[in-house]
Amino acid sequence: MRYFSQLMIALAVLVFIGQTAPDALAQVNPTENSVTEDAMFQALGGDSNAVAGRVSIPDGNAGNLIKPENKSWAAFQGGTMQTLSIAAVAGMVVLLAIFYLIRGRIRVDAGFSGRKILRFGTIDRFAHWTLAATFIILALTGLNLIIGSTVILPIIGENAFGTLTAFGKLAHNYLAWPFMLALALIFVLWVLENIPNKVDLQWIKQGGGLLKKGVHPPAKKFNAGQKVIFWSVILGGAGLSFTGVMMLFPAVAGTPADWQLYQTIHALVAAGLSAIIIAHIYIGSVGMEGAFDAMGSGEVDENWAKEHHALWVEEEKAKPAKQSALSTPAE
């Protein structure tokens, strides 16, 4: 009788547990391929609960499989962020194309003189091209993480896209460090010459000579437009560097919500800075005749320098012959 009584009690306990447990939990097997995120949330009592496992590593957050509060963040990344990124890049390309059709290439009105003036030395150009090369790779690999699954994946297929994204992620993580070093070097080299002054106001009033032919407002080594580019790169690059480091080291970033905030800021700054850099690349290449030489060989034609940086040319001519950057044409 004693064993029979114990058996009846055990059966009663099992019946009670079976009647009180949610039906959804009994119906959902998390290991099944057909299980949906919504079904798992419903099984756990609604969107207020997380789907988590157990981990033996110090970071307990690694056990979180699905967190309901992440759904709005994921939707923002897959919707609004994609739209903003595409709009920033494509919008700038369209605006520049329209500007080129209306204004055309900005020529040297006086023609090339054949006399050269040293504009940027080896260290300047090294810092510039290191920053430029790493930023372009970082921008492309970062853009792939945001819009790649909807834009690139359908074109090249899953296998190629998976390989591309894996290598892109490695490049993004490791090239961030030379980008930050080049950014710091650029700041040290050029900050004093990029402090705004009264001459910049006159340059802005005349549209920098970009809108009308024959208009050449005075400027020192860096005009107002270049100063805008400089400070956009320095401040934007600093923001990207800080948020990027926080994303690389989530434990330092704080809570998952903090990490998500850093990621959102990182993406927004990257989209805006990418649009600015596209404009910079345009004006330094096809947009303005003779401009590329400044970062190509480091020397620019004297007539080009007089039309775009007249005050700087005067400063160079006022220097002693040994210090002047002016050179005579080759025979």
NUMI-37649 format. One record per residue: x, y, z of N, C-alpha, C in turn. Coordinates in steps of 0.1 Angstrom, whole numbers, padded with zeros to 4 digits, always signed. Layout:
<pts>
XYZXYZXYZ;...
</pts>
This chain:
<pts>
+0008-0012+0000+0000+0000+0000+0009+0013+0000;+0020+0012+0007+0028+0024+0008+0034+0027-0006;+0038+0017-0013+0044+0020-0027+0033+0024-0036;+0021+0019-0034+0010+0023-0043+0006+0038-0041;+0006+0042-0028+0003+0056-0024+0014+0065-0030;+0027+0061-0030+0037+0070-0035+0035+0071-0050;+0032+0060-0057+0030+0060-0071+0018+0069-0075;+0007+0069-0068-0004+0078-0070-0001+0092-0069;+0007+0096-0058+0011+0109-0056+0020+0115-0068;+0029+0106-0072+0038+0110-0083+0030+0113-0096;+0020+0104-0099+0011+0106-0110+0003+0119-0109;-0001+0122-0097-0009+0134-0095+0000+0147-0098;+0012+0146-0093+0021+0157-0096+0024+0159-0111;+0026+0148-0118+0028+0149-0132+0016+0155-0140;+0004+0151-0136-0008+0156-0142-0009+0171-0139;-0006+0175-0127-0007+0189-0123+0002+0198-0132;+0015+0193-0133+0025+0200-0141+0020+0201-0156;+0015+0190-0161+0011+0190-0175-0001+0199-0178;-0010+0201-0167-0022+0210-0169-0018+0224-0168;-0008+0228-0160-0004+0242-0157+0006+0247-0167;+0014+0239-0173+0024+0244-0183+0017+0249-0195;+0023+0260-0202+0017+0266-0214+0017+0255-0225;+0005+0255-0232+0004+0246-0243+0015+0248-0254;+0019+0261-0256+0028+0264-0266+0042+0258-0264;+0046+0258-0251+0058+0252-0248+0059+0237-0251;+0048+0231-0250+0048+0216-0253+0048+0214-0268;+0044+0224-0276+0043+0222-0290+0055+0227-0297;+0064+0235-0291+0075+0241-0298+0088+0234-0294;+0095+0229-0304+0108+0224-0302+0118+0233-0308;+0126+0240-0300+0136+0250-0305+0146+0245-0315;+0148+0232-0315+0158+0226-0325+0152+0223-0338;+0139+0224-0340+0133+0222-0353+0136+0233-0363;+0139+0230-0375+0141+0240-0385+0129+0249-0388;+0117+0243-0386+0105+0251-0389+0101+0260-0379;+0107+0260-0367+0104+0269-0357+0107+0284-0361;+0097+0292-0359+0099+0306-0362+0102+0314-0350;+0107+0326-0351+0110+0335-0340+0097+0338-0333;+0087+0342-0340+0074+0345-0334+0069+0334-0325;+0070+0321-0330+0065+0310-0323+0073+0308-0310;+0086+0310-0310+0094+0309-0298+0090+0320-0288;+0088+0332-0293+0083+0343-0284+0070+0339-0277;+0061+0334-0285+0048+0330-0280+0049+0319-0270;+0058+0310-0272+0060+0299-0263+0065+0303-0250;+0072+0314-0250+0078+0319-0238+0070+0330-0231;+0058+0332-0236+0049+0341-0229+0048+0355-0235;+0052+0357-0248+0051+0370-0254+0065+0376-0257;+0065+0388-0263+0077+0394-0268+0085+0400-0257;+0081+0399-0244+0088+0405-0233+0099+0396-0228;+0100+0383-0233+0110+0374-0228+0120+0371-0239;+0132+0367-0234+0143+0364-0244+0144+0349-0246;+0150+0345-0257+0153+0331-0259+0168+0330-0257;+0172+0322-0246+0186+0322-0242+0190+0307-0239;+0203+0305-0240+0208+0292-0235+0218+0294-0224;+0226+0284-0221+0236+0285-0211+0250+0284-0217;+0259+0293-0212+0273+0293-0217+0282+0292-0205;+0294+0286-0208+0304+0285-0197+0315+0296-0197;+0314+0304-0208+0324+0315-0209+0320+0327-0200;+0329+0336-0197+0326+0347-0188+0315+0356-0193;+0314+0358-0206+0304+0367-0212+0291+0360-0212;+0282+0363-0203+0269+0357-0202+0260+0361-0214;+0263+0373-0220+0254+0377-0231+0256+0368-0243;+0266+0360-0244+0268+0351-0255+0257+0340-0255;+0250+0338-0244+0240+0328-0244+0226+0333-0249;+0225+0346-0252+0213+0352-0257+0211+0348-0272;+0201+0341-0275+0199+0337-0289+0190+0347-0296;+0179+0351-0289+0170+0361-0294+0165+0370-0283;+0166+0383-0285+0161+0392-0275+0151+0401-0282;+0139+0402-0276+0128+0409-0282+0131+0424-0285;+0139+0430-0276+0142+0444-0279+0151+0447-0291;+0157+0436-0295+0166+0437-0307+0158+0437-0320;+0145+0433-0320+0137+0433-0332+0136+0447-0338;+0133+0457-0330+0132+0470-0336+0145+0475-0341;+0156+0472-0335+0169+0476-0340+0172+0469-0353;+0169+0456-0354+0172+0449-0366+0163+0454-0377;+0151+0458-0374+0142+0463-0385+0147+0477-0389;+0153+0485-0380+0159+0498-0384+0171+0496-0393;+0179+0486-0390+0191+0484-0398+0187+0479-0412;+0177+0470-0412+0173+0465-0425+0164+0474-0433;+0159+0485-0427+0150+0494-0435+0156+0508-0436;+0154+0515-0425+0158+0529-0425+0173+0531-0428;+0182+0523-0422+0196+0525-0423+0200+0522-0438;+0194+0512-0444+0197+0509-0458+0193+0520-0467;+0182+0526-0464+0177+0537-0472+0186+0549-0471;+0190+0552-0459+0198+0564-0457+0212+0562-0463;+0217+0550-0462+0231+0548-0468+0230+0549-0483;+0220+0543-0489+0219+0544-0504+0216+0558-0508;+0208+0565-0501+0204+0579-0504+0216+0588-0503;+0225+0586-0493+0237+0595-0491+0246+0593-0503;+0249+0581-0506+0259+0578-0516+0254+0581-0530;+0243+0575-0534+0237+0577-0547+0233+0591-0549;+0227+0598-0539+0223+0611-0540+0235+0621-0543;+0246+0619-0537+0258+0627-0540+0263+0625-0554;+0263+0612-0559+0267+0609-0572+0258+0616-0582;+0245+0616-0580+0236+0622-0589+0238+0638-0589;+0240+0644-0577+0242+0658-0577+0255+0662-0584;+0265+0654-0582+0278+0657-0589+0277+0656-0604;+0269+0646-0609+0267+0644-0623+0259+0656-0629;+0249+0661-0622+0242+0672-0626+0251+0685-0627;+0259+0686-0616+0268+0698-0615+0278+0697-0627;+0283+0685-0630+0293+0684-0641+0286+0688-0655;+0274+0683-0657+0267+0686-0669+0264+0701-0671;+0262+0708-0660+0259+0723-0660+0272+0731-0661;+0281+0728-0652+0294+0736-0651+0305+0731-0659;+0306+0718-0661+0317+0712-0668+0329+0711-0659;+0340+0708-0665+0353+0707-0658+0358+0721-0656;+0363+0724-0644+0368+0737-0640+0382+0738-0646;+0385+0747-0655+0397+0747-0662+0406+0758-0656;+0419+0758-0660+0429+0768-0656+0427+0779-0666;+0421+0790-0663+0417+0801-0672+0430+0806-0680;+0441+0808-0672+0453+0814-0678+0461+0803-0686;+0457+0791-0685+0465+0780-0691+0477+0777-0682;+0483+0765-0685+0494+0761-0677+0507+0769-0680;+0514+0773-0670+0526+0781-0672+0539+0773-0674;+0538+0761-0669+0551+0753-0670+0559+0755-0658;+0556+0764-0649+0564+0766-0637+0556+0759-0626;+0564+0751-0618+0558+0743-0607+0561+0749-0593;+0551+0746-0585+0553+0750-0571+0549+0738-0562;+0558+0735-0552+0556+0723-0544+0545+0726-0534;+0534+0718-0535+0523+0720-0526+0523+0710-0514;+0526+0698-0517+0526+0688-0506+0538+0679-0507;+0545+0677-0496+0557+0669-0495+0554+0654-0494;+0564+0646-0493+0563+0632-0493+0554+0627-0481;+0557+0633-0469+0550+0628-0457+0535+0632-0458;+0532+0644-0463+0518+0648-0465+0511+0638-0474;+0517+0635-0485+0511+0626-0495+0509+0612-0490;+0519+0607-0482+0518+0594-0476+0507+0593-0467;+0505+0603-0458+0494+0604-0449+0481+0604-0456;+0480+0613-0466+0468+0614-0474+0463+0601-0480;+0473+0595-0488+0469+0583-0495+0466+0571-0486;+0473+0570-0474+0470+0560-0465+0456+0561-0459;+0453+0574-0456+0439+0577-0451+0429+0574-0462;+0432+0578-0474+0422+0576-0485+0420+0562-0488;+0431+0554-0489+0430+0540-0493+0422+0532-0482;+0426+0534-0470+0419+0527-0459+0404+0531-0457;+0402+0544-0459+0388+0548-0458+0379+0542-0469;+0384+0541-0481+0376+0536-0492+0373+0521-0490;+0383+0514-0485+0380+0499-0482+0371+0498-0470;+0373+0506-0460+0364+0505-0449+0350+0509-0453;+0348+0519-0461+0335+0524-0465+0328+0513-0474;+0335+0506-0483+0329+0496-0491+0325+0484-0483;+0334+0479-0474+0331+0467-0466+0320+0470-0456;+0320+0482-0451+0309+0486-0441+0296+0487-0448;+0296+0493-0460+0284+0494-0468+0278+0480-0472;+0287+0471-0474+0283+0457-0478+0276+0451-0466;+0280+0454-0454+0273+0448-0442+0259+0453-0441;+0257+0465-0446+0243+0471-0444+0234+0468-0456;+0239+0469-0468+0230+0467-0480+0234+0455-0488;+0245+0448-0484+0250+0437-0492+0240+0426-0494;+0232+0422-0484+0223+0411-0484+0211+0413-0494;+0208+0426-0496+0197+0429-0505+0201+0434-0519;+0214+0439-0520+0218+0444-0533+0228+0435-0539;+0238+0431-0532+0249+0423-0538+0246+0408-0538;+0241+0403-0528+0238+0388-0527+0230+0383-0539;+0219+0389-0543+0211+0384-0554+0219+0384-0567;+0229+0392-0568+0237+0393-0581+0248+0382-0581;+0255+0380-0570+0267+0371-0571+0264+0358-0565;+0253+0356-0558+0250+0343-0551+0255+0342-0537;+0250+0332-0530+0253+0330-0516+0268+0327-0513;+0273+0318-0521+0287+0313-0518+0297+0325-0520;+0296+0332-0531+0305+0343-0534+0303+0354-0524;+0290+0357-0520+0287+0367-0511+0292+0364-0497;+0291+0351-0493+0296+0347-0480+0311+0349-0479;+0318+0345-0490+0333+0347-0490+0337+0361-0490;+0330+0369-0498+0333+0384-0499+0331+0390-0486;+0320+0387-0479+0317+0394-0466+0326+0390-0455;+0331+0377-0455+0340+0372-0445+0353+0379-0446;+0359+0380-0458+0371+0387-0460+0370+0402-0458;+0358+0408-0462+0355+0422-0460+0355+0425-0445;+0349+0416-0437+0349+0419-0422+0363+0419-0416;+0371+0410-0421+0385+0410-0416+0392+0423-0420;+0390+0427-0433+0397+0439-0437+0392+0451-0429;+0379+0451-0427+0373+0462-0419+0379+0463-0405;+0381+0452-0399+0386+0452-0385+0400+0456-0384;+0408+0451-0393+0423+0454-0392+0427+0467-0399;+0421+0471-0410+0425+0483-0416+0420+0496-0408;+0412+0494-0398+0407+0505-0390+0419+0511-0383;+0429+0503-0379+0441+0508-0372+0450+0517-0380;+0454+0513-0392+0462+0523-0400+0453+0535-0404;+0440+0534-0405+0432+0545-0408+0433+0555-0396;+0432+0550-0384+0433+0559-0372+0446+0566-0371;+0457+0559-0374+0470+0564-0374+0472+0575-0384;+0467+0573-0396+0468+0583-0407+0460+0595-0403;+0448+0593-0397+0440+0604-0393+0447+0613-0383;+0453+0607-0374+0461+0615-0364+0472+0622-0370;+0479+0616-0380+0490+0623-0387+0485+0634-0395;+0474+0633-0402+0468+0643-0410+0465+0655-0401;+0459+0652-0389+0456+0663-0380+0468+0671-0376;+0479+0664-0372+0491+0671-0368+0497+0679-0379;+0497+0674-0391+0503+0681-0402+0496+0693-0407;+0482+0693-0407+0475+0703-0413+0465+0712-0405;+0465+0709-0392+0455+0716-0384+0457+0731-0383;+0469+0735-0382+0472+0750-0381+0468+0757-0394;+0469+0751-0405+0465+0758-0418+0450+0756-0421;+0443+0749-0413+0429+0747-0415+0420+0754-0405;+0426+0763-0397+0418+0771-0388+0411+0782-0396;+0398+0783-0395+0390+0793-0402+0394+0808-0400;+0394+0816-0410+0397+0830-0409+0388+0839-0417;+0390+0852-0418+0382+0861-0425+0382+0859-0440;+0394+0854-0445+0395+0852-0459+0385+0842-0464;+0381+0832-0455+0372+0822-0459+0358+0827-0462;+0354+0838-0455+0341+0844-0457+0340+0849-0472;+0350+0856-0476+0350+0861-0490+0350+0849-0500;+0357+0838-0497+0357+0827-0506+0343+0821-0507;+0336+0820-0495+0322+0815-0495+0313+0824-0502;+0314+0837-0501+0305+0846-0508+0306+0845-0523;+0318+0841-0528+0319+0840-0542+0318+0826-0547;+0313+0817-0538+0311+0803-0542+0323+0796-0545;+0334+0801-0541+0347+0794-0543+0352+0794-0558;+0345+0802-0566+0348+0802-0580+0343+0790-0587;+0335+0782-0581+0331+0769-0586+0318+0771-0595;+0311+0782-0593+0298+0784-0600+0299+0792-0612;+0309+0801-0613+0311+0810-0624+0325+0809-0630;+0327+0809-0643+0340+0809-0649+0346+0823-0647;+0360+0823-0645+0367+0835-0643+0367+0841-0629;+0360+0835-0620+0359+0840-0606+0370+0832-0598;+0379+0839-0592+0390+0833-0584+0391+0840-0571;+0383+0837-0561+0385+0843-0548+0398+0839-0541;+0404+0849-0534+0417+0846-0528+0416+0835-0517;+0427+0828-0515+0427+0818-0505+0441+0815-0501;+0444+0810-0489+0457+0806-0485+0459+0791-0489;+0467+0784-0482+0470+0770-0487+0458+0762-0488;+0449+0764-0478+0436+0756-0478+0425+0766-0479;+0416+0765-0488+0404+0774-0489+0393+0769-0480;+0382+0777-0480+0371+0773-0471+0365+0760-0473;+0364+0756-0486+0358+0743-0490+0367+0732-0485;+0380+0733-0487+0390+0723-0482+0390+0722-0467;+0387+0733-0460+0387+0733-0446+0374+0725-0441;+0363+0727-0448+0351+0719-0445+0354+0704-0446;+0361+0701-0457+0365+0687-0459+0374+0682-0448;+0384+0690-0444+0394+0686-0434+0387+0683-0421;+0378+0693-0416+0372+0691-0403+0361+0680-0403;+0355+0678-0415+0345+0667-0416+0353+0654-0415;+0364+0653-0421+0372+0640-0420+0377+0638-0406;+0382+0649-0400+0388+0648-0386+0377+0644-0376;+0366+0652-0376+0356+0649-0366+0348+0636-0369;+0345+0634-0382+0338+0622-0386+0347+0610-0384;+0360+0611-0387+0369+0600-0385+0371+0597-0370;+0371+0607-0362+0372+0605-0348+0360+0597-0342;+0348+0602-0347+0336+0595-0343+0335+0580-0348;+0340+0578-0360+0340+0564-0365+0350+0556-0357;+0362+0562-0354+0372+0555-0346+0367+0551-0332;+0361+0560-0325+0356+0557-0312+0345+0546-0312;+0335+0548-0320+0324+0539-0321+0329+0525-0326;+0338+0526-0336+0344+0513-0341+0351+0505-0330;+0359+0512-0322+0365+0505-0311+0355+0499-0301;+0345+0506-0298+0334+0501-0289+0328+0489-0295;+0326+0488-0308+0320+0477-0315+0329+0465-0315;+0342+0467-0316+0352+0456-0316+0353+0450-0302;+0351+0458-0292+0352+0453-0278+0339+0456-0271;+0329+0447-0273+0316+0449-0267+0316+0450-0252;+0325+0443-0245+0326+0444-0230+0329+0458-0226;+0337+0465-0234+0340+0479-0230+0328+0488-0233;+0321+0485-0244+0309+0493-0248+0299+0494-0237;+0297+0483-0230+0286+0483-0219+0276+0473-0222;+0264+0477-0222+0252+0468-0224+0250+0466-0239;+0242+0456-0242+0239+0454-0257+0232+0466-0263;+0224+0473-0255+0218+0485-0260+0228+0496-0263;+0239+0497-0255+0249+0506-0258+0256+0503-0271;+0259+0490-0272+0266+0485-0285+0257+0489-0297;+0244+0487-0296+0236+0490-0307+0236+0505-0310;+0236+0513-0300+0237+0527-0302+0250+0531-0309;+0261+0526-0305+0274+0528-0312+0273+0524-0326;+0267+0513-0329+0266+0508-0342+0258+0517-0351;+0247+0522-0346+0238+0531-0353+0246+0544-0357;+0252+0550-0346+0260+0562-0348+0271+0560-0359;+0278+0548-0358+0289+0545-0367+0284+0545-0381;+0272+0538-0383+0267+0537-0397+0262+0551-0402;+0256+0559-0394+0251+0572-0399+0263+0581-0402;+0273+0581-0394+0285+0590-0396+0292+0585-0409;+0293+0572-0410+0300+0566-0422+0292+0570-0435;+0279+0570-0435+0271+0573-0447+0273+0588-0450;+0273+0597-0440+0275+0611-0443+0289+0614-0448;+0299+0608-0441+0313+0611-0445+0316+0605-0459;+0310+0594-0462+0312+0588-0475+0307+0598-0486;+0295+0604-0484+0290+0614-0494+0300+0626-0495;+0305+0630-0484+0315+0642-0485+0327+0638-0492;+0332+0626-0490+0345+0621-0496+0343+0619-0511;+0331+0615-0515+0328+0613-0530+0329+0627-0536;+0324+0638-0530+0325+0651-0535+0340+0655-0536;+0348+0652-0526+0362+0655-0525+0369+0648-0537;+0366+0635-0539+0373+0628-0550+0369+0634-0563;+0357+0638-0565+0353+0644-0578+0361+0657-0581;+0361+0666-0571+0368+0679-0574+0383+0677-0575;+0388+0667-0569+0403+0665-0570+0407+0657-0582;+0397+0652-0590+0401+0644-0602+0395+0650-0614;+0383+0646-0618+0377+0650-0631+0370+0664-0629;+0367+0668-0617+0360+0681-0615+0369+0693-0618;+0382+0693-0615+0390+0705-0616+0403+0701-0623;+0406+0708-0633+0419+0706-0641+0431+0710-0632;+0441+0701-0632+0453+0704-0624+0453+0701-0609;+0441+0697-0604+0440+0695-0589+0446+0683-0585;+0446+0672-0593+0451+0659-0589+0466+0660-0586;+0473+0669-0594+0488+0670-0592+0492+0673-0578;+0484+0680-0570+0487+0683-0557+0490+0671-0548;+0483+0660-0550+0485+0648-0543+0491+0637-0552;+0493+0640-0565+0499+0630-0574+0514+0632-0572;+0520+0642-0579+0534+0645-0578+0538+0654-0566;+0528+0660-0561+0530+0670-0550+0533+0684-0555;+0535+0686-0568+0537+0699-0574+0526+0703-0583;+0522+0715-0582+0511+0721-0591+0516+0732-0600;+0509+0734-0610+0513+0745-0619+0511+0759-0612;+0520+0768-0615+0519+0781-0608+0506+0789-0611;+0501+0788-0624+0489+0795-0627+0477+0789-0620;+0477+0775-0619+0466+0769-0611+0466+0774-0597;+0478+0774-0591+0480+0779-0577+0475+0793-0575;+0478+0802-0585+0474+0816-0584+0459+0818-0585;+0453+0809-0593+0438+0811-0595+0431+0805-0583;+0436+0795-0576+0429+0789-0565+0434+0792-0551;+0447+0796-0550+0454+0798-0537+0464+0810-0538;+0459+0821-0543+0467+0833-0546+0475+0837-0534;+0469+0838-0522+0476+0843-0510+0487+0833-0506;+0485+0821-0508+0495+0811-0505+0507+0813-0514;+0505+0815-0527+0515+0817-0537+0524+0830-0533;+0517+0840-0529+0524+0852-0525+0533+0849-0513;+0528+0841-0503+0536+0838-0492+0548+0830-0496;+0546+0821-0505+0558+0813-0510+0568+0822-0517;+0564+0831-0525+0573+0840-0532+0580+0850-0522;+0574+0853-0511+0580+0861-0501+0591+0854-0493;+0592+0841-0494+0602+0834-0486+0615+0835-0493;+0626+0833-0486+0639+0833-0492+0640+0822-0502;+0649+0823-0512+0650+0813-0523+0652+0799-0518;+0659+0797-0508+0661+0783-0503+0649+0777-0497;+0640+0785-0492+0628+0780-0485+0616+0780-0494;+0617+0787-0506+0605+0788-0515+0602+0775-0521;+0590+0772-0524+0586+0760-0530+0585+0762-0546;+0587+0774-0550+0587+0777-0565+0599+0771-0572;+0596+0766-0584+0607+0760-0592+0606+0765-0606;+0617+0766-0614+0617+0770-0627+0613+0759-0637;+0607+0762-0649+0604+0752-0658+0616+0745-0664;+0614+0732-0667+0625+0725-0673+0628+0730-0687;+0641+0730-0691+0645+0735-0704+0642+0724-0714;
</pts>
